Amino acid sequence: MGIIATVIAGLVIGAIARFVMPGEQKMGWIMTAVLGVAGSVGAGLIGQMLGWYAPGQGAGWIASIGAAVALLFIVNKLRAGKTA
């Protein structure tokens, strides 16, 4: 049940990140879930390195969405550089 909850939370986080980010993002719901999970993992790792979170503690929704938006920005820049 943990993996299913992680994917659902990732999908919600990725969808919020896509909603917050201006412009069109061409990705399906699977990549949206991957974006959200990666943002959540990234926020957790950064928070642990900075001492904000203990191992095993959730990074929080706001930090996860912020990290997902940052990843989405990077992906959009890499895609734009590839077509130019």
GIFENPE-V351494 format. One record per residue. N is the residue number from 0. RES is the residue in one small letter. PHI is phi as a letter, one per 20 degrees, with the letter a starting at -180 (NA if undefined). Layout:
[[N,RES,PHI] [N,RES,PHI]]
This chain:
[[0,m,NA] [1,g,f] [2,i,f] [3,i,f] [4,a,f] [5,t,f] [6,v,f] [7,i,f] [8,a,f] [9,g,f] [10,l,f] [11,v,f] [12,i,f] [13,g,f] [14,a,f] [15,i,f] [16,a,f] [17,r,f] [18,f,f] [19,v,f] [20,m,f] [21,p,f] [22,g,n] [23,e,e] [24,q,d] [25,k,e] [26,m,b] [27,g,e] [28,w,f] [29,i,f] [30,m,f] [31,t,f] [32,a,f] [33,v,f] [34,l,f] [35,g,f] [36,v,f] [37,a,f] [38,g,f] [39,s,f] [40,v,f] [41,g,f] [42,a,f] [43,g,f] [44,l,f] [45,i,f] [46,g,f] [47,q,f] [48,m,f] [49,l,e] [50,g,n] [51,w,e] [52,y,c] [53,a,e] [54,p,g] [55,g,n] [56,q,e] [57,g,f] [58,a,f] [59,g,n] [60,w,f] [61,i,f] [62,a,f] [63,s,f] [64,i,f] [65,g,f] [66,a,f] [67,a,f] [68,v,f] [69,a,f] [70,l,f] [71,l,f] [72,f,f] [73,i,f] [74,v,f] [75,n,f] [76,k,f] [77,l,f] [78,r,f] [79,a,f] [80,g,f] [81,k,f] [82,t,e] [83,a,e]]
